[in-house]
Amino acid sequence: MDRRSLCFFALASLFFGGTFVAAKAGLEYFPPLLFVALRFDLAAVLLLGYVVLTSSRAELLPSTRGDVVGILATGGLVIGLANALLFVGQQYATSAVGAIVFSLNPILTPVFAAVLLSDERLSVRGGVGMGLGLVGVALVVSPDPAMLVGGDAVGRSILFAGAVSAAFGAVLIRRAEPTISSTVRIAWGLPLAALLTHGLSWSTGESPGSIAWTLEAVVALAYVSVFAGVLAYVAYFALLDATGAIRANLVFYVVPAVSTLGGWALLGETIATSAIFGFLAIVAGFAVIGSGSVDPRARFRAVVRPGADDRSSSVSEEARGPGAD
């Protein structure tokens, strides 16, 4: 990743990580699906206003089949359905279990990528790094094993379906190769997600009259709409376009760590000793994945003989000539 992609990665991790804290607070005042729908209403108004003011007509209108598929996958799968299932599933499972289930996203993504994409494959090194990351997530949330094997299987199934929806949608966007920018694609996708979640809310009998409008409710809605909505998705989809589905979805390994720190700082929750080892395991996982782009021998030669690689590379290119393989 270049510096721009790393910035998008950090922002998406930070804002998505706060979603679990804000959702936990907001679900005390909102029905779950209506909470998600109102979140997308506000986010859609904000982002549509922004892209209308900053984009030309040609930049706003989808012009290819890939644009249409990208918009449908963005609004229907990655944003709409995934979040609806996340907020509903959190009613039946603890936040720790929810974090673990959604952290399966980076593992599910290579499965879909292997079938749908020809340019994204998970290497052995990548598999080891992802394994370390998953271990780190489990240590960060430090769940009671009884929570994973007992309790309500419905909640875990709903959360898993949400992770599948997000992973499949991300890969489908890469396969579609849309030509419109990721920001414009989100601006089209958010109203679609709002319509989907409003329909689900209405079909389940949720009522706006059951909302308790308090200051805490307004703050929670504002966070999930602006920060975990507009800003997080702009950063995430820009990262997806720049680095691919597999690397972009590594964000979901960092999210539980951010959620844990947020709960400690804002809600007074304690951090277990195992969480510290979990943070280190996640860092080690990223180090293993990132080491694939580093050639230790080249680094050693650069230190011992500065400029040697540049000279040898120039000689090699001259020797190969314009027609060489």
TAZIVEN-V20944 format. One record per helix or strand of 3 or more residues. SS is the DSSP state (A for helix, B for strand). FROM is the first residue (numbers start at 1). TO is the last residue. Records with the same first field share a line. If there is no record, write none. Layout:
BEGIN
SS=FROM-TO + FROM-TO
END
This chain:
BEGIN
A=3-26 + 32-54 + 57-60 + 65-89 + 95-102 + 105-116 + 124-141 + 145-149 + 153-176 + 182-203 + 208-210 + 215-243 + 245-248 + 251-267 + 273-293 + 296-304 + 308-320
END
